[in-house]
Amino acid sequence: MPASEAAPITSCSEATQSARNIAELLEVMWERSKDAAATAPASTSQLRLMYVIDQQQGIRMRAVCHLLASSPSNVSRMCDRLQAIGFLERLPCPQSRREVTLRLSPAGTRHLQRVREQREAMLHQAINNMPVSERTALTQGLTALAVQLTATDGAEHRRPGAHPAA
């Protein structure tokens, strides 16, 4: 049955499985686009770190650890690598000499922009091939999913003892 004629998803578990499948497919595509856009190495974990810093230039290291649910030592090692390739700047915190703030360097910002452009082009091509009604449904569904994910912040759904990759 063609995708445009697929049976509607009715159960929460079917929707969850469908969302998981899309997330996994996007992870593969993102990795491919990162490789295609990369002029310097940056792992998936490092890109996540760069996204967080890009959203909040001057963010404190402690806040990054919390947002990524990662240990200070893991975040520090990622920062070391990003700083070594010229993508990250560490600055003293104006309010506390004991803390460090993080910001992307101009090279880091350009790299992240190239990765985003590559990923957006991949998505645009796929979404452009969808009928308008499916694009509308996708937009509504993804908007609703984003609202729910933001509301729960994913914290309620973490398995006890699970350690997110950094």
N, C-alpha and C positions, 0 to 999 in steps of 0.2 A: 504494500500500500504506500503510495507517495506520501512524503512528509506533510503536504498540504491537506491530505485526506486522512491523517492519522486520527485514531479514536481519541476523544478527549480524555485527559487525565482526571480521574475522579477521586483517588485516594491520596492521603497525605504521604504515604510511603512511596507511591508512584511518582509524585511530584518531587519528593526528596531524592529519589534515585535519579530522576531526570536532571535535577539541579546538580547533583554530584557528578554525573556523567559530563555535563557541560563544563563544570569547573575543572575536571581532569583533562578534558580536551583543550580547554583554554590554557591550562598549565603547560601542556605539550607545545601548543602554538606559541605561547609567550616565550618559552625557551628557544624555540626556533627563531622568533623575531628578534630576541635579544642577541642571539648569535649573528644574525644578519646585520643588525645595526651596530654591533659592538666594534669599537676601535680600540677598546681596552677591556680587560677582563672585569667582570662583575658577576658574582653568583646570584642566584635567585634570592637568597637571604640578604645579600648586600643590596639588591634592588629594593627589597621590602624596606630595609633601613633607609635607603635614599628617598623612598616615597614618603616615609614618616617625616624625615627631616625637611623635605621639600614643602610639605604641608605646613610645617611650623619651624621656619628658619630661626635658629637661635634656641632651639629646644634643649633642655637640660638632659644630660645622659641618663639620669635616673628616670625621667619621664619616658624616654625611649625604651628603656628596659621594661617598664610597666606596659607600654603600648604593644610591644612585641612579645610580652610574656617570656622574656629571656633573661638570663643571668647577666650581671654586669660584666663578668669576664668574657662571655660570648660577644656581647655588644662591643666591648672594648677591642677585641680581636678584629671584629669586622671593621670597626672604625680605623684601626691601625692599617688594614689592607686598603681601605678606601682612601685614606690620607696618603699612603705610599704611592698610589697611582694618580694622585692629584685631584680626586673627586670630592674630598671632604676637608673642612677646616674646623679645628678645635680652638675654641676661644675661652678665656676665663669668664666665669659668670660675673656679671656686674654686681650682683647682690651677695655673692658668697665666693670667697677665694678658693674654697675647698671644692667647688663644683665646676664642671666644664659644660659649655654650651656647644652645640654642633650646628654647622651650616654647610650647605653644598658650595663647593667652589664653582666658578664660572664653567670650568671643564665638566664638573659633575652635573651641573644643570643642563649643559648641552647634550651630554650623554643620555641623561634621563629623557630629554625631549626627543632624541632620535629613537630611543626604544619605544616611547609612547606613540610617536608618529607611525612607526612600523606596525605596532599592534593595532592602532586605530585603522590603518589601511586594510589590514586583514579582516577586521570586524566589518568595516564599511562594505567591503566587497561581498561578504557573506550576507549581511543584512540587506544590502541593495538588491540581492537576488530574490528576496522574500516578497510575497504579495503584501500590499499595503495593510490589509486586515491583520496579517500575521505580525507585521512590524508594530502595529498598534497594540496588539495583545502582548507582544514581547515587552514593549515599553512599559505597559501597565503592570505586567507581572514582575518585571525586574525592579520597578519603582517600589512596589509593595514589598518585595523581598528585601530590598535595601532598608526600608523603614523598619522591618522586623529585625533584621540583623543588627542595625544600629541600636534599636531599643533594647535588645538583649545583650549586645556587645559580645555575643558568643560565649560569655562567661558561664551562663547556665548550662551550656551544652558540652563543656570540657569534661573529658573523662578524668576521674581521680587518678593521680599519678602520671597523667600524660604530660609530656614535655614537648612544647612546640619547637620545631626546628629553628635554629638561628643561623 
